[in-house]
Amino acid sequence: MSLAPSPAVPRRGRALAALLSLGFLAALLVAWRQGALSSLCVLLYATLSAVTFLVFAFDKRRARRAGKRIAESTLHGLELAGGWPGSLLAQRVLAHKTRKASYQVPFWAIVVLHLAAWGVHAFG
């Protein structure tokens, strides 16, 4: 399974995805270092992001080989559980699920939900 960046996604799209995903995880690390967040929370986001990225890579491989696919509800469940940064990176790096509006709308709703929840936690 190759994890080489797909030329189908412009370099700018991959860079913005990396910035948002890794920036979010970095912000969690900063909050943890300042004592505002438990290490478990940071570990969960990082682990779920890595798992979600790998599940996307597996699904992409299955798509290329016409194999049994991972259900979109499973992918969204991983994102909702905290794996959205890994999903965003995987979508851009692997060029997977980037053009399907019926996938993107719930995905971005999940991202907004997470960011809003953290905004309320930090400022509310």
N, C-alpha and C positions, 0 to 999 in steps of 0.2 A: 504494500500500500504506500503510494507516494504522497508525501505531505508537501511537495513542492508547490509554490504559489501558482495559481491558475492565471493564465494571461487573460481570461475572460473578465476578470475584475480589474478595473483600472488601479494603478499603483496608488493614486490618491485615496480611493475607497478603502484599500487595505490599510493605508496610513491612518486614516480617520478612525477606522474600526480599532486599530491597535491603540490609538491615543485614548479613545473612550473606554475601552475594556481595561487596559493596563492602568490608565489614570484612575479609574474607579477602584481597582484593587490596590493601587498605591495610596489612595486616600484612606482606604480601610486600614492599611498598615500604619499610616501616620496617626490615625485615630487610636489604634491599639497602642502605639508607642507612647501616646500622650495619656494613656489610661482611660480613654473614653469608650473603649470597646474591648470585648473579651477576645482572647486569642482564638477561641472556638469559632467565633463568627468569621474571622479572617480565614481560618483553616477551612471552614465549610465552603465559603465562596470560592477559594482557590481550588479546592478539591473538586467541587461540582463543576467549575469552569473547565478544568482539565478533562474530567469525565465526559462532559458535554461535547467538548472539541473532539475527543476520540470517537464518541458515538456518531457525530456528524461525519467524520472520516470513514467510519465503517459503513454508514448509510450511503455515502457518495460512492464508495467502492461497490456496494450492492447495486446501486443505480446503474453504474457502468456495465455491470455483468448481468443485468436483468434478474437479479436475485430477490429474495424476500426482503422487503424494505422495513425500516423502523417507522412505526406509526408517528404521524405528526403530533398526535396528542402526547406521546412519550417525549418527543423533543421539547414540546411546550412545557410539559411537566418538569423536565430537568431545568429549563430556563426559569420557570416560576420558583423552583426550589432554591435558586441562586446561581445557576449555571449560565445565566444570560451573557456574561462577558466572554465565556468560552464559545458560546453559540455565535456571537457577533464576529469574533475572530475567525471561527470556522467558516461561516458564511462567506466572508470576504477572501480568506486565504484559499479555500477550496472551491469557491464559486458554486456554492450549493444552497439552494432555496432563496437565492437573491432576487429572482424575477417573479416569484409566485406571490401575488398580492394577498391571496387567501392565507398565506403563511406569514407574510410580513406584517400585516395589520395586528394580529394577536401578539406577534413577537415584540413589536414596538410598544404595544399596550403594556406588556410585561415589563419592559425596560422602564417605561415611564412610571409604572406602579412602584418598582424598586427604588428609583431615584426620588420619587415623591415621598415614599416611606422614610428614606434616609434624610430627606430634607426636613420632614416633620420631626424626626428623631434629633437632628442636629440643631434645629432652630425653633422647634415648637414647644 
